[in-house]
Structure formats: structure tokens, C-alpha cells
Amino acid sequence: MQSVQQIAQEIVAREGGYVNDPDDPGGATKFGVTIHTMRRLGLDLDRDGDVDAQDVRKLTREDAVEIFIQHYFAKPRINLLPDDLQASVFDMYVNAGGNAVKILQRLLADFQEPVAVDGSLGPKTAQAVHRAFKKADGYFVDAYGIARRNYYFRLADRRGASRKYARTRAGGKGGWIKRAEEFTSPRFHMSDAEFQKRTAQWG
């Protein structure tokens, strides 16, 4: 099993370097760490009295790994989940914050383990996940990966500017969809035809 450090390093590698896409609500971002996160944590790396895009540019890989481990794994208590599920929820938490847990909480209802959908990973949610994990007989991680993919599709359905993250200019799977499927067994990946049918409404 991968260590938390290894998972965080993979997330940083997946996120890539500095970007400041006007269509991305996250704003200036480097290695997946947004300017909003840096402001919340008070990371004034150039010590000029504010946290701006220049501070984002100065962020190192090591900084990003530490931020993810402390604030996106330890603080939300992802360690309470079954080991096999932690990487996917951790990755989604980096990408979507508390929505990663809300997706998980909504999924639990499908396994007759309903809990409050509040984005907080406490003992009740964790215990329900462990029970559902046993019921799923090896498929719960896939179920969560599919739920992640559906979450991205719904975002793109609602917000046209976000569709470029779900579908490439050439019409293939975009980064969001590929990211969800990285944590899903190949047999549950969408075929090209299925993907085209799902996104046809976007024009």
C-alpha cells in the first residue's frame, strides 16, 4: 500500500505547475494549491505583507506535499476510511474540498447506510463507510470513482466554462474524467462512444 507521502507526491505530479486560468474559480494555482488556500493558511512566501500570485509562483513541490498531507488528509481525517479508499478520497479532497466527502456520504445511501451529507468525515460517516465497504465486496472504490466522474459531469452540465476540464477540444475525455477513472477499475471506464453520448448535449 502507498504511504500518504507517496499519494501526496503523485497528486502534486498530476496537478502540474503554475496556472492562472480565468475560467477556473480556484484562481492562481501551483501543484494544485490555490491562491485561496494560501491566503487561508497565511502563506506570504515573499514576505511582502500580502498573499498574491507571486507567492503562488514561489511555492515548491515540498511545500505542496506538506500542505496536502496536513490540510487535505490529516485535518479532514481521511485516515478513518478503509485503506484502499483513502487515495481516491484524498485526491478528490485536493480537487474539490469538502465535496469529496459529500460525494462519499451520498454514495452511502446506495448501500443502505445513509448519513448526514455535511462534508464532515466523523466517526458516524467512517463507520458507515466501513460497513458499506464490506457490503460492496470489493466494488466500493469503483463506486466512489464513478460517483466522482458523475460529479464532474454535473458540474460541466451546469457551467459551460467548466466543460473544457471534462472534454478536450478534440472531443475526448478531459482531465477531470481521466482523473476520476485513474481510481476506477478499467472495466468501469467509459468507452469513447459512451463518453460521446454523455457529452453530446454540450454541443
C-alpha positions as CSV (number, residue, x, y, z in Angstrom):
1,M,0.0,0.0,0.0
2,Q,1.2,3.5,-0.8
3,S,2.1,5.8,2.0
4,V,0.3,9.2,2.5
5,Q,3.6,10.8,1.4
6,Q,3.6,8.9,-1.9
7,I,0.0,9.6,-2.6
8,A,0.6,13.4,-2.0
9,Q,3.6,13.3,-4.3
10,E,1.5,11.7,-7.0
11,I,-1.2,14.3,-6.6
12,V,1.4,17.1,-6.9
13,A,2.8,15.5,-10.1
14,R,-0.8,15.1,-11.5
15,E,-1.6,18.7,-10.8
16,G,1.3,20.2,-12.6
17,G,2.9,23.6,-12.3
18,Y,1.7,27.2,-12.2
19,V,-1.5,28.1,-13.9
20,N,-3.9,31.1,-13.7
21,D,-6.9,30.1,-15.8
22,P,-9.7,32.8,-15.8
23,D,-12.3,30.0,-16.1
24,D,-11.0,28.3,-13.0
25,P,-12.7,29.6,-9.8
26,G,-9.6,28.5,-7.9
27,G,-7.6,31.3,-9.4
28,A,-3.8,31.2,-9.5
29,T,-2.7,27.6,-8.7
30,K,0.6,25.7,-8.5
31,F,0.9,22.0,-7.8
32,G,-2.8,22.0,-7.1
33,V,-2.5,24.6,-4.3
34,T,-4.8,27.6,-5.0
35,I,-4.2,31.2,-4.0
36,H,-7.3,30.9,-1.8
37,T,-5.8,28.1,0.2
38,M,-2.5,30.0,0.6
39,R,-4.4,33.1,1.8
40,R,-6.4,30.9,4.3
41,L,-3.1,29.5,5.6
42,G,-1.4,32.9,5.6
43,L,1.5,31.7,3.3
44,D,3.2,35.0,2.5
45,L,6.2,33.4,0.9
46,D,7.8,36.6,-0.4
47,R,7.1,38.4,2.9
48,D,5.7,41.5,1.3
49,G,2.6,41.7,3.6
50,D,0.1,40.0,1.3
51,V,-0.6,36.7,-0.4
52,D,-0.8,37.1,-4.2
53,A,0.1,35.3,-7.4
54,Q,3.8,35.9,-6.7
55,D,3.5,33.8,-3.6
56,V,1.8,31.0,-5.5
57,R,4.7,31.1,-8.0
58,K,7.2,30.7,-5.2
59,L,5.5,27.5,-3.8
60,T,7.7,24.4,-4.0
61,R,6.7,20.8,-4.5
62,E,7.8,20.1,-1.0
63,D,5.5,22.9,0.3
64,A,2.6,21.5,-1.7
65,V,3.1,17.9,-0.5
66,E,3.2,19.1,3.2
67,I,0.0,21.3,2.7
68,F,-1.9,18.4,1.2
69,I,-0.8,15.9,3.9
70,Q,-1.7,18.3,6.8
71,H,-4.8,20.1,5.4
72,Y,-6.3,17.7,2.9
73,F,-5.6,14.3,4.6
74,A,-4.9,14.7,8.3
75,K,-7.3,17.6,9.1
76,P,-10.3,16.0,7.3
77,R,-9.5,12.7,8.9
78,I,-9.3,10.6,5.7
79,N,-7.2,8.2,7.7
80,L,-10.5,7.0,9.2
81,L,-11.5,5.4,5.9
82,P,-10.6,1.9,4.6
83,D,-7.0,1.9,3.3
84,D,-8.0,1.1,-0.3
85,L,-10.3,4.1,-0.5
86,Q,-8.0,6.7,1.0
87,A,-6.1,7.6,-2.1
88,S,-9.2,8.4,-4.2
89,V,-10.9,10.4,-1.4
90,F,-7.6,12.3,-0.7
91,D,-7.1,13.1,-4.4
92,M,-10.7,14.3,-4.7
93,Y,-10.4,16.4,-1.5
94,V,-7.4,18.2,-3.1
95,N,-9.6,18.8,-6.2
96,A,-12.9,19.6,-4.6
97,G,-12.6,20.1,-0.9
98,G,-15.5,19.0,1.3
99,N,-17.4,17.9,-1.7
100,A,-15.2,14.9,-1.8
101,V,-16.8,13.8,1.5
102,K,-20.3,14.8,0.4
103,I,-19.9,12.6,-2.7
104,L,-19.0,9.7,-0.3
105,Q,-21.8,10.5,2.1
106,R,-24.4,10.5,-0.8
107,L,-23.0,7.2,-2.1
108,L,-23.6,5.6,1.3
109,A,-27.3,5.8,0.8
110,D,-27.0,3.4,-2.2
111,F,-25.6,0.8,0.3
112,Q,-28.4,1.4,2.8
113,E,-26.0,3.3,5.1
114,P,-27.4,6.8,5.0
115,V,-25.7,9.6,6.9
116,A,-26.0,13.4,7.0
117,V,-24.5,14.9,3.9
118,D,-22.4,17.7,5.6
119,G,-18.9,17.2,4.1
120,S,-17.5,16.3,7.5
121,L,-15.8,13.0,7.9
122,G,-16.5,12.0,11.5
123,P,-16.9,8.7,13.3
124,K,-20.5,8.1,12.0
125,T,-19.6,8.5,8.4
126,A,-16.4,6.5,8.8
127,Q,-18.3,3.6,10.4
128,A,-20.9,3.7,7.7
129,V,-18.2,3.6,5.1
130,H,-16.6,0.5,6.6
131,R,-19.9,-1.3,6.7
132,A,-20.7,-0.3,3.1
133,F,-17.2,-1.3,2.1
134,K,-17.8,-4.9,3.3
135,K,-21.3,-5.0,1.6
136,A,-19.8,-3.9,-1.7
137,D,-17.5,-6.9,-1.7
138,G,-14.6,-5.2,-3.4
139,Y,-16.5,-2.7,-5.5
140,F,-16.8,0.3,-3.2
141,V,-13.7,2.1,-4.5
142,D,-15.1,1.7,-8.0
143,A,-18.5,3.0,-6.9
144,Y,-16.8,6.1,-5.4
145,G,-14.8,6.6,-8.6
146,I,-17.9,6.5,-10.7
147,A,-19.6,8.9,-8.3
148,R,-16.6,11.3,-8.7
149,R,-17.0,11.1,-12.5
150,N,-20.7,11.8,-12.3
151,Y,-19.9,14.8,-10.1
152,Y,-17.7,16.3,-12.7
153,F,-20.2,15.7,-15.4
154,R,-22.9,17.5,-13.4
155,L,-20.5,20.5,-12.9
156,A,-19.9,20.7,-16.6
157,D,-23.6,20.3,-17.4
158,R,-24.3,23.4,-15.2
159,R,-21.3,25.5,-16.2
160,G,-20.3,25.8,-19.8
161,A,-16.9,27.3,-18.9
162,S,-16.0,24.1,-17.0
163,R,-16.6,21.8,-19.9
164,K,-13.0,22.2,-21.1
165,Y,-11.9,20.3,-18.0
166,A,-14.2,17.4,-18.7
167,R,-13.8,17.2,-22.5
168,T,-10.8,18.0,-24.7
169,R,-11.0,20.2,-27.8
170,A,-10.8,17.1,-29.9
171,G,-13.8,15.7,-28.1
172,G,-12.1,13.1,-25.9
173,K,-12.1,12.7,-22.2
174,G,-10.7,15.7,-20.4
175,G,-8.6,15.9,-17.3
176,W,-11.5,15.7,-14.8
177,I,-12.8,12.5,-16.3
178,K,-9.4,10.9,-16.7
179,R,-8.6,11.8,-13.1
180,A,-11.7,10.0,-11.7
181,E,-11.0,7.0,-13.9
182,E,-7.5,6.7,-12.6
183,F,-9.0,5.4,-9.4
184,T,-11.6,3.2,-11.0
185,S,-11.1,-0.3,-12.4
186,P,-10.7,-0.3,-16.2
187,R,-13.9,-2.3,-16.7
188,F,-15.8,0.7,-15.3
189,H,-14.2,3.2,-17.6
190,M,-16.5,4.8,-20.2
191,S,-15.9,3.8,-23.8
192,D,-15.3,6.6,-26.3
193,A,-18.8,6.0,-27.6
194,E,-20.3,6.2,-24.1
195,F,-18.4,9.4,-23.4
196,Q,-19.5,11.0,-26.7
197,K,-23.2,10.1,-25.9
198,R,-22.9,11.6,-22.4
199,T,-21.4,14.9,-23.6
200,A,-23.4,15.3,-26.8
201,Q,-25.8,17.7,-25.1
202,W,-22.9,20.2,-24.6
203,G,-22.7,20.8,-28.4
